[in-house]
Amino acid sequence: MPSVLVVGSANFYGRAVIQELCAQRDLSSDTWMIRGVDKVLPELALFPLNVIKLFESVDYRMGNLRSAEFLEQAFGDTQWDYVINIAEYKFGQTAAVYEQDVRLMSLEVARLASKYKAKALVHVSTAHVFKPHGSPNTPHAEDDAMEASNELAATHVRTEQDLQMCKGRPPLVILRPALCYGPGDRQNVVPMLISAQISHATNQPMPILWDKDLRVSTVHVADVARACIQSAKWIATQNQESFAVFNLADPGDTTNAKLANAVAQLFNVKPSFQNSAFNFIAKRLKTSELTEEVNESLLGPWMELLTQHGIANSPLSP
């Protein structure tokens, strides 16, 4: 009987993992034990009805992922084959918040996976852990030097390093998804869609940050979900304390221009790429400062659009 514990199952990634697990379960003659844990009820996570029904078919438990007591209870009555830590985090938080929510929580999950003798542990990190290449057209390899560009990515770097050093941990896979898109996305590609909608409504070009030739590797969330499950099955067959890391991206060789033009075509607008002088300044701003500037320019028009269409509240934001 396969048993899978998904930590962070009610977010963008977790939803896709639950869907893929249920699809594999329904095609199998075995009895599966699937448990999802997260800090929000599926009914309040703005999932479509078919996804909510899937969550009703698994053992879902809501609680504070910061709480060691809650995580212990989530593990405590089953010897898990696979533990998948796919908790998602918001941009723009402080270093202290990320230390608690990313590193310490992930280390506690690893400790419990060891205590309860899980056969495999999968940890989802981020592809933002790499420093820029000398050649922008060369894909990053898994063993390239890491140099985070923001506080969240820096915490992921420390977390990856600490997880590898955990004594007695199960066989471990670290996955680093590129820019991820698909059903449930709110903070990756969707903000560009919102920007295009605002440009269409105001009859203005769609502003695009960074150079048009910048490589923007992408991956669909369904592929990330399948990678979580397949890598767990594979690493479980390796030696105890085995370790592997995989960068996740599709072969599309997507550039900033390709992505922007595809979105602009959907909304019948023209993309406007910032000049080199603007990008030079933007690269030297802190991420939080740059985010604040962008939000001020887009949030007002977005709120006006929502009001015009009778929408009082939306989980989507530029």
C-alpha positions as CSV (number, residue, x, y, z in Angstrom):
1,M,0.0,0.0,0.0
2,P,1.8,3.2,-1.1
3,S,1.7,5.9,1.5
4,V,2.4,9.6,0.7
5,L,2.6,12.6,3.0
6,V,2.4,16.0,1.2
7,V,3.4,18.9,3.4
8,G,2.0,22.1,1.9
9,S,-0.7,20.4,-0.1
10,A,-3.2,23.3,-0.4
11,N,-1.0,25.7,-2.5
12,F,-0.1,26.0,-6.2
13,Y,2.3,23.1,-6.2
14,G,0.6,21.0,-3.6
15,R,-2.7,21.0,-5.4
16,A,-1.1,19.6,-8.5
17,V,0.7,16.9,-6.5
18,I,-2.6,15.8,-4.9
19,Q,-4.2,15.7,-8.3
20,E,-1.4,13.6,-9.7
21,L,-1.4,11.2,-6.7
22,C,-5.2,10.7,-7.0
23,A,-4.9,10.0,-10.7
24,Q,-2.2,7.4,-10.1
25,R,-4.2,5.9,-7.2
26,D,-7.4,5.6,-9.3
27,L,-5.5,3.7,-12.0
28,S,-4.0,1.3,-9.5
29,S,-5.4,-1.9,-7.9
30,D,-3.5,-1.1,-4.7
31,T,-4.9,0.8,-1.7
32,W,-3.2,4.2,-1.3
33,M,-2.8,6.3,1.8
34,I,-2.5,9.9,0.8
35,R,-2.4,12.6,3.5
36,G,-2.1,16.3,2.8
37,V,-1.3,19.0,5.5
38,D,-1.4,22.7,5.2
39,K,-2.5,25.9,7.0
40,V,-5.7,26.4,5.1
41,L,-8.8,24.4,4.4
42,P,-9.2,23.3,0.7
43,E,-12.7,24.9,0.7
44,L,-11.1,28.3,1.5
45,A,-8.1,27.9,-0.9
46,L,-10.2,29.0,-3.9
47,F,-9.9,25.6,-5.6
48,P,-12.5,24.6,-8.3
49,L,-15.1,22.1,-7.2
50,N,-13.5,19.1,-8.9
51,V,-10.3,19.7,-7.0
52,I,-12.2,20.1,-3.7
53,K,-13.8,16.7,-4.3
54,L,-10.3,15.2,-4.8
55,F,-9.2,16.6,-1.5
56,E,-12.3,15.0,0.1
57,S,-11.0,11.6,-1.0
58,V,-7.6,12.0,0.8
59,D,-6.8,12.4,4.5
60,Y,-6.4,16.2,4.8
61,R,-5.3,17.9,8.0
62,M,-5.2,21.7,8.6
63,G,-2.7,23.2,11.0
64,N,0.2,25.5,11.6
65,L,3.2,24.2,9.6
66,R,5.5,26.2,12.0
67,S,4.3,24.0,14.8
68,A,6.5,21.1,15.6
69,E,3.6,19.6,17.5
70,F,1.3,19.7,14.5
71,L,4.0,18.2,12.2
72,E,4.6,15.4,14.7
73,Q,0.8,14.7,14.6
74,A,0.8,14.7,10.8
75,F,3.5,12.1,10.7
76,G,2.7,10.1,13.9
77,D,0.4,7.2,13.0
78,T,1.8,6.0,9.7
79,Q,5.2,4.8,8.4
80,W,5.4,6.8,5.2
81,D,6.8,5.6,1.9
82,Y,7.3,9.1,0.5
83,V,7.3,12.5,2.2
84,I,7.0,15.5,-0.2
85,N,7.7,18.9,1.3
86,I,6.3,21.4,-1.2
87,A,5.3,24.3,1.1
88,E,5.0,27.6,-0.8
89,Y,6.1,31.0,0.4
90,K,5.2,34.6,-0.5
91,F,7.7,37.1,-1.9
92,G,8.7,40.2,0.1
93,Q,8.8,38.7,3.6
94,T,11.6,39.3,6.1
95,A,14.6,37.2,6.7
96,A,13.3,36.1,10.1
97,V,10.0,34.9,8.5
98,Y,11.8,32.9,5.9
99,E,14.1,31.4,8.5
100,Q,11.1,30.1,10.4
101,D,8.9,29.1,7.5
102,V,11.4,27.7,5.1
103,R,14.6,26.5,6.8
104,L,13.5,25.5,10.3
105,M,10.2,24.0,9.1
106,S,12.0,22.0,6.3
107,L,14.6,20.7,8.8
108,E,11.8,19.6,11.2
109,V,10.1,17.7,8.3
110,A,13.5,16.0,7.6
111,R,13.9,15.1,11.2
112,L,10.4,13.6,11.4
113,A,10.9,11.7,8.1
114,S,14.0,10.2,9.7
115,K,12.3,9.4,13.0
116,Y,9.3,7.7,11.3
117,K,11.6,5.9,8.8
118,A,10.2,7.3,5.6
119,K,11.7,5.6,2.5
120,A,12.2,8.9,0.6
121,L,12.1,12.7,1.2
122,V,11.5,15.2,-1.6
123,H,12.1,18.8,-1.0
124,V,11.0,21.5,-3.5
125,S,13.4,24.5,-3.6
126,T,13.7,27.1,-6.3
127,A,15.8,27.7,-9.5
128,H,16.5,31.3,-8.2
129,V,19.4,30.0,-6.2
130,F,21.9,30.4,-9.1
131,K,24.2,33.4,-9.8
132,P,24.2,34.7,-13.4
133,H,26.0,32.8,-16.0
134,G,28.9,34.3,-18.0
135,S,26.9,33.1,-21.0
136,P,23.2,33.8,-20.7
137,N,22.4,31.2,-23.3
138,T,23.9,28.3,-21.3
139,P,21.5,26.4,-19.1
140,H,22.4,26.0,-15.4
141,A,23.6,22.6,-14.3
142,E,22.7,21.2,-10.9
143,D,26.2,21.7,-9.6
144,D,26.6,25.3,-10.7
145,A,27.7,27.8,-8.0
146,M,24.7,29.2,-6.1
147,E,24.3,32.9,-5.3
148,A,20.8,34.0,-4.4
149,S,19.3,37.2,-5.7
150,N,16.8,37.8,-3.0
151,E,16.2,36.8,0.7
152,L,13.8,33.9,-0.1
153,A,16.3,32.3,-2.5
154,A,19.1,32.9,0.0
155,T,17.1,31.0,2.6
156,H,16.5,28.2,0.1
157,V,20.3,28.0,-0.4
158,R,20.9,27.5,3.3
159,T,18.1,25.0,3.6
160,E,19.4,22.9,0.8
161,Q,22.9,22.8,2.4
162,D,21.5,21.9,5.8
163,L,19.2,19.2,4.5
164,Q,22.1,17.5,2.8
165,M,24.0,17.5,6.1
166,C,21.1,16.1,8.2
167,K,22.3,12.9,10.0
168,G,20.1,9.9,9.5
169,R,17.7,11.5,7.0
170,P,16.0,9.3,4.4
171,P,17.2,9.3,0.8
172,L,16.7,12.9,-0.4
173,V,15.8,14.6,-3.6
174,I,15.9,18.4,-4.0
175,L,13.9,19.8,-7.0
176,R,14.4,23.3,-8.3
177,P,11.5,24.4,-10.5
178,A,12.0,27.2,-13.0
179,L,9.3,29.8,-13.5
180,C,6.2,27.7,-13.0
181,Y,2.8,28.2,-14.7
182,G,-0.5,26.3,-14.9
183,P,-3.8,26.0,-13.0
184,G,-3.7,27.8,-9.7
185,D,-0.8,30.1,-10.4
186,R,-1.0,33.5,-8.8
187,Q,2.5,34.9,-8.5
188,N,4.6,33.6,-11.4
189,V,3.0,34.2,-14.9
190,V,-0.3,35.6,-13.7
191,P,1.0,39.1,-12.8
192,M,2.1,39.5,-16.4
193,L,-1.4,38.6,-17.5
194,I,-2.8,41.2,-15.1
195,S,-0.4,43.8,-16.5
196,A,-1.5,42.9,-20.0
197,Q,-5.2,43.3,-19.0
198,I,-4.4,46.7,-17.5
199,S,-2.6,47.8,-20.7
200,H,-5.6,46.7,-22.8
201,A,-8.0,48.7,-20.6
202,T,-5.8,51.8,-20.5
203,N,-4.7,51.6,-24.2
204,Q,-1.1,51.7,-23.1
205,P,1.9,49.4,-24.0
206,M,2.5,46.6,-21.6
207,P,5.7,47.4,-19.6
208,I,8.2,44.5,-19.3
209,L,11.1,44.6,-16.9
210,W,14.6,43.2,-17.9
211,D,16.1,42.6,-21.4
212,K,14.0,41.0,-24.1
213,D,16.7,38.4,-24.7
214,L,16.9,37.3,-21.0
215,R,16.3,33.5,-20.7
216,V,13.2,32.8,-18.6
217,S,13.1,29.0,-18.2
218,T,9.6,27.7,-17.6
219,V,7.9,24.5,-16.4
220,H,4.3,23.4,-16.1
221,V,3.0,22.7,-12.6
222,A,1.8,19.3,-13.7
223,D,5.4,18.4,-14.7
224,V,6.6,19.5,-11.3
225,A,4.0,17.3,-9.6
226,R,5.0,14.3,-11.7
227,A,8.7,15.0,-10.9
228,C,8.0,15.0,-7.2
229,I,6.3,11.6,-7.3
230,Q,8.7,9.9,-9.8
231,S,11.8,11.2,-8.0
232,A,10.4,9.9,-4.7
233,K,9.9,6.5,-6.1
234,W,13.3,6.4,-7.7
235,I,15.4,7.7,-4.7
236,A,13.6,5.2,-2.4
237,T,15.3,2.4,-4.3
238,Q,18.8,3.9,-3.7
239,N,21.1,3.5,-0.7
240,Q,20.1,5.0,2.7
241,E,21.0,8.7,2.8
242,S,21.4,8.9,-1.0
243,F,21.1,12.4,-2.4
244,A,20.1,13.9,-5.8
245,V,19.2,17.4,-7.1
246,F,17.4,18.2,-10.3
247,N,16.7,21.5,-12.0
248,L,13.2,21.4,-13.5
249,A,12.5,23.2,-16.8
250,D,10.9,22.5,-20.1
251,P,13.0,22.4,-23.3
252,G,11.3,25.5,-24.8
253,D,14.3,27.9,-24.4
254,T,11.9,30.6,-23.4
255,T,13.1,34.2,-23.5
256,N,11.6,37.3,-21.9
257,A,10.5,38.4,-25.4
258,K,8.8,35.1,-26.2
259,L,6.8,35.1,-23.0
260,A,5.9,38.7,-23.2
261,N,4.8,38.5,-26.8
262,A,2.7,35.4,-26.1
263,V,0.9,37.2,-23.3
264,A,0.6,40.5,-25.3
265,Q,-1.0,38.6,-28.2
266,L,-3.8,37.2,-25.9
267,F,-4.8,40.7,-24.9
268,N,-4.1,42.5,-28.2
269,V,-1.5,44.9,-26.7
270,K,2.1,45.7,-27.4
271,P,4.9,44.9,-25.0
272,S,7.4,47.7,-24.1
273,F,10.8,46.5,-22.9
274,Q,12.7,48.8,-20.6
275,N,15.9,50.3,-21.9
276,S,19.4,49.3,-20.6
277,A,19.6,52.3,-18.4
278,F,16.4,51.5,-16.5
279,N,17.5,47.8,-16.1
280,F,20.9,49.0,-14.8
281,I,19.2,50.9,-12.0
282,A,16.6,48.2,-11.4
283,K,19.3,45.5,-10.8
284,R,20.7,47.6,-8.0
285,L,17.5,48.2,-6.2
286,K,16.4,45.8,-3.5
287,T,13.7,43.4,-4.6
288,S,11.3,44.9,-2.0
289,E,11.9,48.4,-3.3
290,L,11.4,47.4,-6.9
291,T,8.2,45.4,-6.0
292,E,6.8,48.5,-4.2
293,E,7.4,50.7,-7.2
294,V,5.8,48.3,-9.6
295,N,2.8,47.7,-7.3
296,E,2.1,51.4,-7.0
297,S,1.9,51.8,-10.8
298,L,-0.3,48.8,-11.3
299,L,-2.4,48.3,-8.2
300,G,-4.6,51.4,-8.7
301,P,-5.6,50.6,-12.3
302,W,-6.2,46.9,-11.2
303,M,-8.5,47.9,-8.4
304,E,-10.4,50.2,-10.8
305,L,-10.9,47.3,-13.2
306,L,-12.2,45.1,-10.5
307,T,-14.6,47.7,-9.4
308,Q,-15.9,48.3,-12.9
309,H,-16.7,44.6,-13.2
310,G,-18.4,44.4,-9.8
311,I,-15.7,42.3,-8.2
312,A,-15.3,43.2,-4.6
313,N,-12.4,41.0,-3.8
314,S,-9.8,39.0,-5.8
315,P,-6.9,36.7,-4.8
316,L,-5.1,37.9,-7.9
317,S,-2.8,40.9,-7.7
318,P,-0.2,42.5,-10.0
